[in-house]
């Protein structure tokens, strides 16, 4: 009876019936308060309801009661990642890999989490390790390429400062030269006028010949 109820709770969670799944998990724990799967499936229900903190509490209890069930660690890491608590998520994935070194799923998820915190070197190492085991995983290949590109951008030297353009020379026709030219023309015109007027005036009476 306990087994059928926990399986039903999981199916209901997948169908989006989080409240019903939560009720079923509660019934399991009423029948057997120390049942690890009761806490696990209650955690699943809280994930479906995006109540991450409550889900973390349920999976933490499930881990304490059944530490060899790596799915509890995986799901708790998912909740930590949703809350952007990346270091805690990475710690859970690392624990999984300590117990199951060839767990490709944990490698990829840890790499994704490391990339989320911009630790691209570690993300690349995890993606490469995963591809050695499963070289045909196109999604992991794409994530590896992305991490390499982001790392290259991160390590690229800053662009050189663009020198300010030198103001173009106006040649001879600068405002200063034009001003000097006009002043010279004015002076010449005044001098010419003075000289011309002096030649055209008759001599004064004192200078006349008697």
Residue frames relative to the residue before (quaternion, step in Angstrom):
aa qw qx qy qz dx dy dz
X 1.0000 0.0000 0.0000 0.0000 0.00 0.00 0.00
X 0.6453 0.5198 -0.3206 0.4589 3.60 0.93 -0.86
X 0.6587 0.5225 -0.3120 0.4424 3.56 0.90 -0.90
X 0.6772 0.4890 -0.3097 0.4543 3.60 0.84 -0.89
X 0.6525 0.5155 -0.3231 0.4518 3.60 1.01 -0.73
X 0.6627 0.4854 -0.3219 0.4708 3.61 0.93 -0.76
X 0.6435 0.5072 -0.3254 0.4720 3.60 0.99 -0.74
X 0.6325 0.5181 -0.3268 0.4740 3.58 1.04 -0.76
X 0.6273 0.5409 -0.3306 0.4524 3.57 1.02 -0.79
X 0.6502 0.5135 -0.3100 0.4663 3.58 1.00 -0.84
X 0.6617 0.5076 -0.3083 0.4577 3.59 0.92 -0.89
X 0.6604 0.5064 -0.3111 0.4589 3.57 0.98 -0.79
X 0.6092 0.5370 -0.3499 0.4670 3.56 1.07 -0.68
X 0.6486 0.5186 -0.3146 0.4597 3.58 0.94 -0.87
X 0.6945 0.4590 -0.2668 0.4856 3.58 1.09 -0.66
X 0.5681 -0.6180 0.3748 0.3936 3.57 1.22 0.08
X 0.5283 0.6185 -0.4178 0.4048 3.61 1.25 0.17
X 0.0494 -0.8673 0.4951 0.0162 3.53 0.66 1.16
X 0.6527 0.5232 -0.3317 0.4361 3.57 0.90 -0.82
X 0.6610 0.4962 -0.3069 0.4720 3.56 0.95 -0.87
X 0.6369 0.5250 -0.3264 0.4606 3.59 1.03 -0.79
X 0.6364 0.5266 -0.3244 0.4609 3.55 1.03 -0.81
X 0.6408 0.5224 -0.3203 0.4624 3.58 0.98 -0.82
X 0.6580 0.5070 -0.3137 0.4600 3.59 0.97 -0.84
X 0.6394 0.5132 -0.3286 0.4689 3.57 1.03 -0.80
X 0.6304 0.5338 -0.3304 0.4566 3.57 1.02 -0.76
X 0.6344 0.5315 -0.3259 0.4570 3.58 1.03 -0.78
X 0.6200 0.5354 -0.3406 0.4615 3.57 1.04 -0.80
X 0.7058 0.4622 -0.2679 0.4653 3.58 0.88 -0.95
X 0.5775 0.5511 -0.3820 0.4657 3.58 1.18 -0.39
X 0.6806 0.4776 -0.2822 0.4786 3.56 1.03 -0.83
X 0.8000 0.0063 0.0417 0.5985 3.55 0.99 -0.84
X 0.2719 -0.8379 0.4502 0.1459 3.61 0.13 1.29
X 0.7231 0.4246 -0.2512 0.4835 3.62 1.12 -0.50
X 0.4037 0.7281 -0.4731 0.2883 3.60 1.23 0.19
X 0.3996 -0.7456 0.4750 0.2425 3.65 -0.47 1.14
X 0.6507 0.5320 -0.3297 0.4299 3.58 0.99 -0.77
X 0.5668 0.5814 -0.3914 0.4330 3.58 1.15 -0.46
X 0.6709 0.4731 -0.2856 0.4944 3.57 0.98 -0.86
X 0.6168 0.5580 -0.3400 0.4388 3.56 1.04 -0.82
X 0.7447 0.4150 -0.2419 0.4633 3.59 0.70 -1.06
X 0.5727 0.5290 -0.3883 0.4914 3.55 1.20 -0.34
X 0.6074 0.5368 -0.3381 0.4782 3.58 1.15 -0.63
X 0.6199 0.5365 -0.3332 0.4656 3.57 1.04 -0.81
X 0.6508 0.5221 -0.3152 0.4523 3.56 0.96 -0.88
X 0.6717 0.4860 -0.3033 0.4697 3.58 0.94 -0.83
X 0.5888 0.5445 -0.3718 0.4676 3.61 1.11 -0.57
X 0.6555 0.5112 -0.3109 0.4608 3.57 0.94 -0.89
X 0.7021 0.4276 -0.2476 0.5128 3.57 1.17 -0.60
X 0.3813 -0.7512 0.4390 0.3123 3.59 1.42 0.05
X 0.4123 0.6546 -0.5085 0.3781 3.56 1.03 0.82
X 0.1671 -0.8734 0.4509 0.0770 3.49 0.51 1.33
X 0.6606 0.5201 -0.3263 0.4320 3.60 0.86 -0.86
X 0.6584 0.4931 -0.3100 0.4767 3.59 0.98 -0.83
X 0.6305 0.5280 -0.3344 0.4602 3.58 1.03 -0.77
X 0.6299 0.5353 -0.3331 0.4535 3.59 0.97 -0.85
X 0.6496 0.5176 -0.3244 0.4526 3.58 0.94 -0.85
X 0.6632 0.5038 -0.3116 0.4575 3.60 0.95 -0.83
X 0.6882 0.4713 -0.2931 0.4673 3.58 0.88 -0.91
X 0.6011 0.5552 -0.3606 0.4477 3.58 1.09 -0.64
X 0.6512 0.4962 -0.3083 0.4845 3.57 0.99 -0.82
X 0.6468 0.5206 -0.3176 0.4580 3.57 0.98 -0.86
X 0.6370 0.5244 -0.3236 0.4632 3.60 1.04 -0.79
X 0.6469 0.5223 -0.3198 0.4543 3.57 0.97 -0.84
X 0.7217 0.4430 -0.2451 0.4720 3.57 1.01 -0.81
X 0.7990 0.0797 -0.0263 0.5954 3.57 1.15 -0.61
X 0.1116 -0.8640 0.4879 0.0546 3.62 0.43 1.21
X 0.6480 0.5320 -0.3316 0.4327 3.60 1.13 -0.38
X 0.5620 0.5656 -0.4049 0.4476 3.60 1.24 -0.08
X 0.2371 -0.8305 0.4917 0.1111 3.55 -0.03 1.34
X 0.5384 0.6231 -0.4128 0.3891 3.59 1.17 -0.35
X 0.6039 0.5536 -0.3615 0.4451 3.58 1.07 -0.61
X 0.6463 0.5041 -0.3093 0.4821 3.57 1.00 -0.81
X 0.6439 0.5327 -0.3171 0.4484 3.57 0.96 -0.90
X 0.7063 0.4594 -0.2688 0.4667 3.58 0.87 -0.94
X 0.6200 0.5169 -0.3528 0.4733 3.58 1.05 -0.63
X 0.6257 0.5294 -0.3309 0.4676 3.57 1.04 -0.77
X 0.6103 0.5488 -0.3443 0.4558 3.58 1.05 -0.75
X 0.6636 0.4980 -0.3011 0.4701 3.58 0.97 -0.84
X 0.6318 0.5182 -0.3324 0.4709 3.58 0.98 -0.82
X 0.6545 0.5173 -0.3121 0.4545 3.56 0.96 -0.86
X 0.6324 0.5341 -0.3284 0.4551 3.59 1.03 -0.79
X 0.7035 0.4277 -0.2454 0.5117 3.58 1.15 -0.66
X 0.4341 -0.7158 0.4258 0.3433 3.58 1.37 0.06
X 0.4170 0.6481 -0.5064 0.3868 3.55 1.11 0.74
X 0.0986 -0.8873 0.4487 0.0405 3.48 0.71 1.23
X 0.6435 0.5358 -0.3425 0.4260 3.60 0.93 -0.78
X 0.6537 0.5002 -0.3150 0.4725 3.59 1.02 -0.77
X 0.6296 0.5214 -0.3344 0.4690 3.58 1.04 -0.75
X 0.6512 0.5161 -0.3117 0.4609 3.58 0.94 -0.91
X 0.6242 0.5424 -0.3397 0.4482 3.59 1.02 -0.76
X 0.6639 0.4909 -0.3126 0.4697 3.61 0.96 -0.80
X 0.6525 0.4968 -0.3239 0.4717 3.59 0.94 -0.80
X 0.6277 0.5328 -0.3320 0.4604 3.58 1.06 -0.73
X 0.6284 0.5242 -0.3334 0.4682 3.58 1.03 -0.75
X 0.6229 0.5320 -0.3359 0.4649 3.57 1.00 -0.79
X 0.7027 0.4702 -0.2690 0.4612 3.58 0.88 -0.97
X 0.5780 0.5608 -0.3781 0.4567 3.57 1.17 -0.46
X 0.7227 0.4160 -0.2313 0.5011 3.55 1.05 -0.81
X 0.7882 0.1216 -0.0441 0.6017 3.57 1.15 -0.63
X 0.1941 -0.8578 0.4626 0.1117 3.62 0.37 1.25
X 0.7308 0.4092 -0.2447 0.4885 3.61 1.10 -0.51
X 0.3603 0.7324 -0.4955 0.2970 3.57 1.18 0.48
X 0.2695 -0.8102 0.5029 0.1347 3.57 -0.03 1.34
X 0.6245 0.5581 -0.3423 0.4258 3.56 0.97 -0.85
X 0.6736 0.4820 -0.2961 0.4756 3.58 0.95 -0.86
X 0.6084 0.5506 -0.3518 0.4505 3.60 1.05 -0.69
X 0.6890 0.4809 -0.2809 0.4637 3.55 0.84 -1.03
X 0.6752 0.4875 -0.3052 0.4619 3.60 0.90 -0.88
X 0.6374 0.5000 -0.3430 0.4754 3.59 1.00 -0.69
X 0.6329 0.5272 -0.3290 0.4617 3.57 1.03 -0.77
X 0.6431 0.5202 -0.3157 0.4649 3.57 0.98 -0.85
X 0.6575 0.5052 -0.3041 0.4690 3.57 1.01 -0.84
X 0.6433 0.5119 -0.3192 0.4715 3.57 1.00 -0.80
X 0.6393 0.5093 -0.3265 0.4746 3.58 1.00 -0.75
X 0.6169 0.5597 -0.3444 0.4330 3.59 1.07 -0.71
X 0.7304 0.3579 -0.2286 0.5350 3.59 1.13 -0.60
X 0.5158 -0.6979 0.3593 0.3433 3.55 1.37 0.50
X 0.4309 0.6324 -0.5061 0.3979 3.57 1.08 0.74
X 0.0698 -0.8790 0.4713 0.0201 3.53 0.61 1.24
X 0.5870 0.5807 -0.3853 0.4120 3.61 1.05 -0.61
X 0.6941 0.4557 -0.2770 0.4835 3.59 0.89 -0.93
X 0.6116 0.5483 -0.3503 0.4500 3.58 1.05 -0.73
X 0.6454 0.5227 -0.3132 0.4606 3.57 0.95 -0.89
X 0.6478 0.5234 -0.3193 0.4521 3.58 0.95 -0.87
X 0.6718 0.4831 -0.3044 0.4718 3.60 0.95 -0.82
X 0.6506 0.5103 -0.3261 0.4582 3.59 0.93 -0.82
X 0.6586 0.5065 -0.3121 0.4608 3.58 0.96 -0.86
X 0.6400 0.5174 -0.3245 0.4662 3.58 1.01 -0.79
X 0.6499 0.5141 -0.3138 0.4634 3.58 1.01 -0.80
X 0.6805 0.4951 -0.2893 0.4563 3.58 1.00 -0.84
X 0.5668 0.5686 -0.3973 0.4445 3.59 1.15 -0.36
X 0.6952 0.4379 -0.2604 0.5071 3.56 1.12 -0.68
X 0.7996 0.0894 -0.0124 0.5937 3.56 0.98 -0.88
X 0.1005 -0.8686 0.4829 0.0465 3.60 0.41 1.24
X 0.6754 0.5178 -0.2935 0.4353 3.62 1.18 -0.33
X 0.4572 0.6769 -0.4580 0.3508 3.59 1.22 0.23
X 0.2899 -0.8083 0.4911 0.1465 3.57 -0.12 1.31
X 0.6276 0.5423 -0.3472 0.4376 3.58 1.01 -0.71
X 0.6597 0.4898 -0.3087 0.4792 3.56 1.00 -0.80
X 0.5996 0.5467 -0.3534 0.4655 3.58 1.07 -0.68
X 0.6602 0.5041 -0.3041 0.4663 3.59 0.93 -0.89
X 0.6664 0.4956 -0.3059 0.4655 3.56 0.95 -0.83
X 0.6180 0.5337 -0.3389 0.4674 3.57 1.07 -0.71
X 0.6557 0.5060 -0.3113 0.4659 3.59 0.91 -0.87
X 0.6360 0.5259 -0.3233 0.4631 3.56 1.00 -0.82
X 0.6730 0.4972 -0.3000 0.4580 3.59 0.86 -0.97
X 0.6431 0.5101 -0.3275 0.4679 3.59 0.99 -0.78
X 0.6542 0.5115 -0.3144 0.4599 3.58 0.96 -0.81
X 0.6685 0.4921 -0.3014 0.4692 3.57 0.94 -0.85
X 0.6329 0.5188 -0.3331 0.4684 3.58 1.05 -0.72
X 0.6368 0.5218 -0.3277 0.4634 3.59 0.99 -0.81
X 0.6587 0.4962 -0.3088 0.4738 3.59 0.96 -0.82
X 0.6471 0.5357 -0.3140 0.4424 3.55 1.02 -0.84
X 0.7478 0.3996 -0.2050 0.4889 3.58 1.03 -0.84
X 0.4729 0.6830 -0.4456 0.3335 3.59 1.24 -0.12
X 0.4990 -0.6474 0.4725 0.3296 3.62 -1.00 0.76
X 0.5717 -0.5918 0.4232 0.3794 3.58 -1.09 0.57
X 0.5626 -0.6111 0.4211 0.3643 3.61 -1.02 0.64
X 0.5379 -0.6259 0.4625 0.3240 3.55 -1.10 0.79
X 0.5373 -0.6286 0.4575 0.3268 3.53 -1.10 0.78
X 0.3954 -0.7122 0.5311 0.2330 3.57 -0.92 0.89
X 0.3981 -0.7243 0.4995 0.2596 3.63 -0.65 1.06
X 0.4986 -0.6469 0.4832 0.3155 3.52 -1.07 0.76
X 0.5147 -0.6622 0.4421 0.3181 3.60 -0.94 0.84
X 0.4544 -0.6663 0.5242 0.2735 3.54 -1.09 0.82
X 0.5024 -0.6562 0.4532 0.3342 3.60 -0.79 0.92
X 0.4710 -0.6876 0.4801 0.2735 3.55 -0.88 0.96
X 0.4473 -0.6895 0.5076 0.2585 3.52 -1.02 0.88
X 0.3799 -0.7413 0.5113 0.2115 3.57 -0.99 0.85
X 0.5022 -0.6488 0.4381 0.3672 3.65 1.22 0.13
X 0.8051 -0.2362 0.2016 0.5054 3.56 -1.02 -0.82
X 0.7015 0.4910 -0.2643 0.4438 3.55 1.10 -0.68
X 0.2308 0.7433 -0.5801 0.2403 3.52 0.60 1.23
X 0.6550 -0.5166 0.3573 0.4200 3.61 -1.12 0.43
X 0.6450 0.5259 -0.3276 0.4474 3.61 1.01 -0.79
X 0.6829 0.4846 -0.2950 0.4602 3.55 0.89 -0.97
X 0.6326 0.5245 -0.3371 0.4593 3.57 1.00 -0.76
X 0.6455 0.5243 -0.3200 0.4539 3.59 0.99 -0.84
X 0.6541 0.5012 -0.3133 0.4720 3.58 0.96 -0.88
X 0.6419 0.5397 -0.3210 0.4401 3.57 0.95 -0.89
X 0.6775 0.4827 -0.2943 0.4706 3.59 0.92 -0.89
X 0.6292 0.5317 -0.3356 0.4568 3.60 1.05 -0.75
X 0.6436 0.5164 -0.3212 0.4647 3.59 0.99 -0.86
X 0.6495 0.5150 -0.3215 0.4578 3.59 0.94 -0.88
X 0.6505 0.5201 -0.3175 0.4533 3.58 0.97 -0.82
X 0.6501 0.5150 -0.3133 0.4624 3.58 0.95 -0.89
X 0.6521 0.5136 -0.3123 0.4620 3.58 0.93 -0.95
X 0.6559 0.5197 -0.3191 0.4448 3.58 0.95 -0.88
X 0.6465 0.5139 -0.3204 0.4640 3.60 1.01 -0.82
X 0.6549 0.5137 -0.3154 0.4557 3.56 0.92 -0.92
X 0.6593 0.5095 -0.3119 0.4566 3.58 0.90 -0.92
X 0.6524 0.5209 -0.3184 0.4491 3.58 0.95 -0.84
X 0.6468 0.5183 -0.3180 0.4604 3.58 1.00 -0.86
X 0.6728 0.4932 -0.3027 0.4609 3.56 0.87 -0.95
X 0.6658 0.5061 -0.3074 0.4540 3.58 0.87 -0.86
X 0.6632 0.5001 -0.3143 0.4597 3.58 0.89 -0.83
X 0.6340 0.5413 -0.3334 0.4403 3.60 1.02 -0.71
X 0.6748 0.4893 -0.3069 0.4594 3.58 1.00 -0.71
X 0.7079 0.4884 -0.2751 0.4297 3.61 0.99 -0.70
X 0.6004 0.5698 -0.3739 0.4184 3.67 1.15 -0.39
X 0.4628 -0.6692 0.4987 0.2990 3.67 -1.00 0.79
X 0.5911 -0.5735 0.4099 0.3920 3.60 -1.14 0.47
X 0.5540 -0.6150 0.4442 0.3429 3.60 -1.11 0.57
X 0.6783 -0.5172 0.3297 0.4046 3.63 -1.25 0.42
X 0.6389 0.5418 -0.3392 0.4280 3.53 1.04 -0.65
X 0.6971 0.4659 -0.2703 0.4731 3.55 1.20 -0.44
X 0.4958 0.6827 -0.4276 0.3246 3.62 1.33 -0.06
X 0.4655 -0.6517 0.5195 0.2979 3.62 -1.19 0.60
X 0.2916 -0.7612 0.5577 0.1568 3.55 -0.84 0.91
